[in-house]
Amino acid sequence: MPLVKTPRPELAFFTAHGSAVYDLGISDDRGRSKRLTGESSTGGINPALFTSVSWSPDGRRLAFAGGPGSQSGGLTDRTNIYTIDAGGSNARRITNVGDAAIPVLSPDGRTIAFTRLSHAGRRFSGSLWSVGTDGSAPTQIAAAANLEILTAGSFSPDGARLAFTRATLKPQSLEIDVMNADGSGEPTKLIDQARDPAYSPDGSQIAYSSSADHNGRLCYGDRCFFGGELYVARPDGSGAKRLTRTNALDEAHPSWLPSGARIAYQRGVVFQNAEAMSIFEVNSDGTCAHTILKGIGRGPWYSDPAWRPSRPRTGDGRLSC
């Protein structure tokens, strides 16, 4: 199926607004947005909290985690992987496991990598799985140790490799690893103190978030950490270049515009006991950062941007400062 063509570049996102109402939406690069499904609509699929959204390669459907019931972000939530049309219709459940999160569609559109969260007693982990977009052949592709969570970030453009985040809860650590997408062989560490890997459209770079520079601390209640900054590096993790230079902000979840000219990302700032999030974009060389969707105080907040695959058009170039 051919790529869609939209008047302006578009991205999918999650939004929290009102009294903790959580929705999935689409916006163009000028911030004109609409909601697709979620808690503000009747009979929709409610997105899981703290997850991600991924586009089919033709830009016509999205994959996300959620369920028809209330989603609180707790371990008792029953979540599965769903796909939905870009217009918000024809939601389809792909998994039936009740513990699925963070889906990433493969470049050929045939499979979805996702995390399954397991908790029993004092054991808690998140392993990597894959499933066909028709719900077939669910397969574990990477096992997680206790207190370790593996989350898919991005397939290489040829679909052969999968970059993912390995988070260890105790002692706390983060790293980006890479593995064969079919689960064969052993994963290898790519970048330390980093998360949220995203291959560029031509495969020549990986964008990611890293706190390696310790550029300001953020504290939510009794949890404190260094804010993430946006970086790019070669696919083997070498040649790292920092794109953002902000103090005590948390920048994460980069997504490349299909042209490769710009990167959208999430920026968080401490608000009371939480993180108020906005969506920004920046040229791929780190210049001309620009707000797309601005989060404020008690909301709305915007997170987890994902650029929509599309045919080339006016508006796909670099930002002007």
ABEGO torsion letter per residue (X at the ends): XBBBBBABBBBBBBBBBEBGBBBBBBBBAAGBBBBABEAABBGBBBBBBGBBBBBBAAGABBBBBEBABBBAGBAABBBBBBBBBAAGBGBBBABAAGABBGBBBBAAGABBBBBBBBBBEABBBBBBBBBBAAGBGBBBABBBBBGBBBBBABBBAAGABBBBBBBBAOBBBBBBBBBBAAGBEBBBBABBGBBGBBBBAAGABBBBBBAAAGBEBBBBEABBBBBBBBBBBBAAGBGBBBABBBBGBBBBGBBBBAAGABBBBBBBBBBEABBBBBBBBBBAAGBGBBBABBBBEAOBBBBGBBBBBBBBBBGABBBBX
